[in-house]
Amino acid sequence: MTTTYLRQAKAADLPAIMQIIAEAKAYLKQQKIDQWQSGYPGKNDMAADVAAGLNYVMLRDGELVGTASLHQGRDEDYQVIQGRWRGALEQTYTSIHRMGVAAGYRGQHLSESLITNLLTLSVQLGYTDVRRRYASRK
């Protein structure tokens, strides 16, 4: 039986997290998507997320196969947007950033599982609104 679960990242996970981020950057480039093509997110970004307790990793049978950062509260990246959010402007929320799945696990619906776990975690933390950054950050 395959075991897949989410846990908060540790500093020791950083090399595996950066490998997943590098694979994601390469995949985006191959798909001719310019997101993440000029250094972001870098090791300092990911290390800061891990140190702040914001980064989570997905493990499958003990192997680290996915990563994402879950910010809580108000997010600077969402202060100015085109359009508007549902709900009250002062509402707090979680936001998912810097998400990736290991190249060898593409096509296995693990990103769906990763997001589902992050949504569950958000609800457990008391949030009812979750936002995902889709805008390109170069």
C-alpha positions in Angstrom: 0.0 0.0 0.0 1.3 3.4 -0.9 1.5 6.0 1.9 1.3 9.7 0.9 1.1 12.5 3.5 2.0 16.1 4.2 4.2 17.5 6.9 5.9 20.7 7.8 9.3 21.0 6.2 12.5 20.8 8.1 15.9 22.5 7.3 17.2 19.1 6.3 14.6 18.9 3.5 16.0 22.0 1.8 18.2 20.1 -0.8 15.2 18.0 -1.9 12.9 21.0 -2.0 15.4 22.9 -4.2 15.7 19.9 -6.5 11.9 19.9 -6.9 11.9 23.7 -7.6 14.7 23.3 -10.1 12.8 20.5 -11.9 9.6 22.7 -11.9 11.6 25.6 -13.4 13.0 23.3 -16.1 9.5 22.0 -16.9 8.0 25.5 -17.1 10.8 26.5 -19.5 10.3 23.4 -21.6 6.6 24.4 -21.8 7.6 27.9 -22.9 6.2 29.4 -19.7 8.3 32.3 -18.4 7.3 31.9 -14.8 10.2 31.2 -12.4 12.8 31.8 -15.2 14.9 34.5 -13.6 16.0 33.0 -10.3 12.8 33.1 -8.3 12.2 31.2 -6.1 15.7 30.8 -4.9 17.3 28.9 -2.0 16.9 32.0 0.2 13.1 32.2 -0.5 12.6 28.5 0.3 14.9 28.6 3.4 12.9 31.5 4.7 9.7 29.7 4.2 11.0 26.6 6.0 12.4 28.7 8.9 9.1 30.5 9.3 7.2 27.2 9.3 5.3 28.0 6.1 6.7 25.3 3.9 5.1 21.8 3.7 6.4 18.7 2.0 4.6 15.8 0.6 6.1 12.4 1.2 5.2 9.2 -0.7 6.5 6.0 0.8 9.1 8.1 2.7 10.4 10.0 -0.4 9.9 13.8 -0.6 7.9 14.3 -3.8 6.2 17.7 -3.4 6.5 21.0 -1.8 4.4 24.2 -1.3 4.4 27.2 1.1 1.2 28.0 2.9 1.0 31.6 4.0 -1.5 32.6 6.7 -3.2 35.9 7.1 -3.0 38.8 4.6 -0.5 38.4 1.8 1.4 41.3 0.4 1.2 39.8 -3.1 -2.6 40.2 -3.0 -2.9 43.8 -1.8 -3.4 45.1 -5.3 -5.1 42.8 -7.9 -7.2 43.3 -11.1 -10.8 42.5 -10.2 -11.9 41.8 -6.7 -12.0 39.0 -4.1 -15.2 37.3 -2.9 -16.0 38.1 0.7 -15.0 41.0 2.9 -11.8 42.8 2.2 -10.6 42.5 5.8 -11.0 38.7 5.8 -7.9 36.8 6.5 -7.0 33.8 4.4 -4.2 31.3 3.5 -2.4 31.5 0.2 -0.4 28.8 -1.6 2.9 29.7 -3.1 6.0 28.1 -4.6 4.4 24.7 -5.3 6.1 21.9 -7.1 6.1 18.1 -7.6 9.1 16.0 -8.4 9.6 15.3 -12.1 9.5 11.6 -11.7 6.0 11.8 -10.2 4.3 14.0 -12.8 1.0 12.6 -14.1 0.2 10.9 -10.8 -2.2 13.6 -9.6 0.0 14.4 -6.7 -0.4 18.2 -7.2 -4.2 17.6 -6.7 -3.4 15.7 -3.5 -1.0 18.4 -2.3 -3.6 21.1 -2.8 -6.3 19.0 -1.1 -4.0 18.5 1.9 -3.2 22.2 2.0 -6.9 23.1 1.9 -7.6 20.6 4.8 -4.7 22.2 6.8 -6.1 25.7 6.1 -9.5 24.6 7.5 -7.8 23.0 10.5 -6.0 26.3 11.1 -9.4 28.1 11.1 -9.3 29.7 7.6 -12.3 29.5 5.2 -10.7 31.4 2.3 -7.7 30.1 0.4 -6.0 31.9 -2.5 -3.5 30.7 -5.0 -1.0 33.0 -6.9 -1.2 32.4 -10.6 0.4 35.6 -11.8 3.8 35.2 -13.2 6.6 36.1 -10.9 9.8 36.3 -12.9 
